[in-house]
Amino acid sequence: MTGGQDSAGTNKFEAICRGLGMTDEHLKVVVPLPKNMPEITQVMRDEINYRGTSVIIPRRECMQTLQRHLKQKKAQEAKQ
């Protein structure tokens, strides 16, 4: 899912993973932006080398949803 669709699991992935027994130590949330690539690369390396279950959740607003929000914001600012 890109994040533009409604889902019962939206923004609950960490809670779902914890409910399945994941520890916070190996449950990582990253923001996939170019400026964060060094951090993301290190997180991925660390978790690949971990001999157990780990989860990496990339979280970023869907680009289509972002464009829609920006367009709505511009329209509101134009009304003011």
N, C-alpha and C positions, 0 to 999 in steps of 0.2 A: 504494500500500500504506500502511496506517496504522502499521505497525511491529509489529503483533501477530502477523503471519504470518511463518513462516520463509522465508528466501530466501537463495540463494547470494550475493546482492549486499548483504545487510544489513550496514550499517556499513562498506561498502567503496566507497561512491559516490565519495569523493575519489580513491581509488586507481584506480578505473575511469576517472575524468575525466583524471587524470594520465597514465594509460596511453594515452589518446586524444590526448595532447599539450597538455592544459590546463596553464597556469602557475598557481602559487599566487597570483599577484597578482590574478587574476580568477576564482579559485575560492573562493567565500565560503560559510561555514556559519553560519547564524543560528538562534537559538532563538526560535520564534514565541510570545512572551509579550507581554502588553500593556506591561509595563515596558521591553521592548526595542524598541518601535515607532520611537522616534526613530533609533536605530542602524540598524534594518532599512530604514527609509525612506531614510536616507542611502546605505546600501549599494545599494539598488535604483536610486536616482538616479544614483549613480556608474557602475553597470554598464550602465544604459540609455544613458548618454552615451558609454560606451566604444565605439569603433568596431572591434569584433572580437567574438570569442566569449567569453562569460562564463557561469559557472554559479553559481547561488545555491541552496544546499541547506538547506531548513528542517528542523531536527532537534529533535524533541520526542517524548517517550514518548506512545504512544497512550493516550487517556483511559480506554478500557476496560481496557487492560493496567494502567495506573496504579491504577485502582480495585481490580482484582484483587490487585495487589501490596499495596496498603494493607490490604485485607481479610485477606490472609494474615499480614501483620505484626501486625495487631490480635489475630488468633487465637493467634499465637505468644506475644505478650506476655501474653495472658490465661492461658496455660498456666503461665507462670513465676510 
